[in-house]
Amino acid sequence: MAEQTSGVLAGLSNELAAAVEKAAASTVTVDARRRQGASGIIWQADGVIVTADHILERDEDISVVLPDGRKLAATIAGRDPGTDIAVLKVQATGLPAAERGTNPKVGNLVLLVGRPNGQPSATIGVASAITGPARTWRGGTLEGIIRTDAIMLPGFSGGPLADAGGKVLGMTTSQLGQPAGLALTVETVDRVAKALLTGGRLRRGYLGITSQPVQIPAALRTSLNLSQETGLLVVGVVADGPSEKAGVMLGDLLIGLADQPVRDTEDLQTVLTTDSVGKEITARVLHGGALKDLKITVGERP
């Protein structure tokens, strides 16, 4: 029995080592900051590499060390702080692009793989939660988030989260206000990477206000025949911004935008998509206890 158990464990150990080797074959070292190097994933064989935006501390003199040891100069094709995703380009073809897997089930074994110093490193854990869609505090939209209990070692950001077969499930990041072991799903990385390769950045809608959710007084809801209980109190208006130009004032209560109710910041961000930039939309506000509709041309978030 002991020999049988030992054989099973040895087999599992070898399979996990093979999975790390497979994921590491498309994992690169990214040298773009003063401290320790970071990691990246070969996303396309024609020289497209994805990594974490926050590890890019400079715009020039960036290099990438491939799994075969070649050191290549890299340029930034695009970056998006909202999702902490950046795309680099190197002059190479026929690179070993990551084989992508599907979202794991909670409890599946997962591997965090990095190559911060040229050699592959890995930690193991389980997928502890699969959540999403979600939005980041910086305005980014995420199709999904994979949370794990695997330890995220220094320099792992931008590297792959892999399944027990070595297929890449997403890109790891430590920059979105979440605990270590967080990964953005392949769907999010792929969408953002394609947009960055096309336009260099992701455009997001911008009203030029700061706001906070508040309760609408019951008496006011009754008198105005409102069904929603909360809205966004405007506590700041950017000078010469879209809202100021439209007539939004401090103390106004935003309750609707583009014919959609606005009860909290989540509702607001749902409307302020990439497609909303440059469009004129109607904002419904409570001003001095009366309903008021204002036409706002949505700007682009700086």
N, C-alpha and C positions, 0 to 999 in steps of 0.2 A: 504493500500500500504506500509506504514512504517513497519507494522508488517511482511509483506511478505518479504520486503527487509532485515529486521533484521534476518528473518529466513534463507534466502539465505546466508547471511554473516556468521551466526552462523554455518551453515552446511559446508561452505567452510573452516572456521576456524577449525572445528573439523576434517575435512578430512586432512588438512595440518598437524595438530597435530598428527594424526594417521600415516601419511607418515614419519614424523620425528621419531616417535616411532619405526616404522618398520626399517628405515635405522640405527637408533641408536642401534638396537638389534644386529647388526653385526659390531659396531664401538667400538674400544678399546682405552684405554689410553696406550701410550708408554712412558716409563721412560728411556730415554737414553741420557739426557743432563742435564747440571747444572741448567738451568733456568726452566721455566714452562714446564710441560709435553706436549707431542704432541699426535696425533691421528693415528690410524691405522684401517685397514679393515680386518675382518676375510674373507679370500679369499677362503679357503678350510676348510671343517669341521674337517680335521685331524690335525689341528694345524698350518696351513699356514696363515701368516698375512702379508699383504703388507702395507708399509708406505713410507714416503718420505725419501730419502737417507740423505738429509742434516740435518735431526733432530738427526741422530745417531752420537753423539759426542764422544762416546766411543765404544769399540769393546766388552767389557765384562760388567758384572753387569748390564745387561739390563733386565727390567721386563715389563710385560704387565698386565694391569688390565682389566679383562673381564667385559662385561655388567652385569653379575650376581655378580660382586664384588670380584671374585677370583683373587688373584695376583699370576702370574706364571712367573718363570724365562724364558727368551727368549734367543735364540742364533741367530746369523746372518747367514742365509743360503746363502745369496748373496746380492751384492749391485752394483748399476750402477749409478755413478754420472752423466753420459751423459743424462739420462732420469729422474734423481732424484727419482728413484724407488729402494726400498730395500725390501727384503723378510726376515721375521723373522719366527722362528719355536718355538712352545711351545709344551710341552708334554701333549696333551689333544686330545680327540676325541669327535665326536658328537657336535662340536661347531656350532652355528648358522651362517653359511656362507651367505654372501651377495647375495641377489637375484639381478641379473644383468638385466639392461634394455637396450634399444637401444638409439642411439644418438637422442637428442631432436631436435625439429625444432626451428629456431630462433623465439623468442617471447614466447616459452613455459616457464611456471613457473618451477624454479629449487630451490633446497634447499642445502645449505652447512651445513653439520653436522660434529660436532667434539665432542671429549670427552677428552679434555686436563687435566682435573682434576677429573676424575672419573664419573662426571655427564654429561649427554648429553647437548649440546648447538646447536643452529641452527640459520641461517639467511636465508632470502628469496630474490630471485631476478628473473630475466629472463635470458634465454640463449640469449646473445647478438650477438654471432658469433660462427660459427662452421668452423674451418679451418683445413688444413692439406691435404696431409702429409707435414711434416716439419722436419727440423733438428735444434738441439739446438747448441749453441755456444760451447758446450762441446763434440760435435760429436754424440749425440744421435739422433736416428730416431724415430719420433712420427707419428703414423698413423693418429691421429687427436687430435685437441685441442678444448675444449669447453670454451668459454669466457663468463663470466656472470657479471652482475652488483651487485651481492650479496657481502656483506661485509665479508671479510675473517678475522675472529677474531684470536687473538694470540692462537697458539696451534692447529689450524685447519689443518695445513699441514699434509698430509698423510691420512686424513679422506675422507669420500665419498661426492661426488656430487650426489644428488638423484633427481628423478623426483617427480611429485606431487602424485605419488602412493607409494613412498618410495623405488623404485628400484634404484640400484646404477648405475650411468651413467659413473663414472670415479673416479679418485683420485685427490684431490686438492693438489696444490703445490704453494709455493711463491718464489721458488728458480731459476726459469728459465729466469730471467730478464724480467718478464711480470708483469702486474698489478695484484692486488689481485682478486680472483674470477676465477682463471685459473684452469682447470682440464684436466688431461690426460684421454683420452677415455679408456673404458674397453678393447678395442682391444689392445692398447699399453700396458696397465698394464698386461694383461694376457700373451701376448707374452714375455715381459721382465721377468715376474715372472717365467714362465716355463723355460726360458733359465737360470735364476739364480738358480733355484732349481736343474737344471741338472749340470751346470758347475761352479756356484758360481759367475760368472761375465760374461759380454758380451765382446767378443774380437772385436777389431776394427782395420782396416788397418792403417798403419803408414808409411810415406815416410821419415820422418826426415827432413822436410824443413819448413821454413816459407815463405809465398808468399803473393803477393797482385795483384789484377787484374790491367792490363794495356792495353792500345790500341796498336795494332800492326800497325806500320806505313804503310800508304797506298802504298807507293813505294815498301816496302818489301813484302806486300801481293801480289802485282802485279807480282813482279819478281819471287816469289815462287809459284804463282798460288794458294794462300790460300783464302778460302771463309770466314773463321771466322775473326772477327774484334778484338777480345780480347784474352788474354791468362793470365797466372799467372807468374809474374816476381819472380824469386827466390831471396829473400833478406836475407835468412839465411839457412845454411846447418849444421845439427847436426853432430858433429864429430863421425866418425865410424858408422853412421846411414845408412839405406838402400840406400838413394840417394847418399851420399858421396861414398859408396862402388861401386855404379854403374857409378860414374864419373860425376854426376851433380855438377855444379859449380855456385857460386854466379854470378848473372847477366844473367843466362840462362832464357829463356822464355819457360815455359811448356805449350804446346798447345794440347797435346794428351796423353791419358793413356789407355792402354788395348783396342786400336782401337776405343776409344771414344774421341770426341773433349773435350778439357778442356778450357772453356772460363772464368770460375770463380770458387770460392771455392765450390759452390754447385755442379758443375760438378765433381770436385775432390772427394768430399765426396760420391757421387753416386757410384764411382768405389771402394772406400776403405771400402767395406763391411766386415762383419765377415768372409765370405767365401774367401775373397781375401788374408787373412793372410797366409804367407808362400808360396804364389804363385809367380812365375816369370812372370812379365808383361812387356810390352814395353812402354817406355815413349818417346814421341816425343818432342824434345826441339829445340828451335832456339838458336844456339850458334855461336856468331860472324857473324850473318847474314846468317848462313847456317843451313839447317835442319839436325838433328842428332837423331838417334834412339838408346836408351840405354835400356839395360835389368836390371830391378829392381826387387829384391825379396822383396815383401811387408812384413814389420815387423808388430809387434803388438804395438798399442798405449800404452805407459806406464800408 
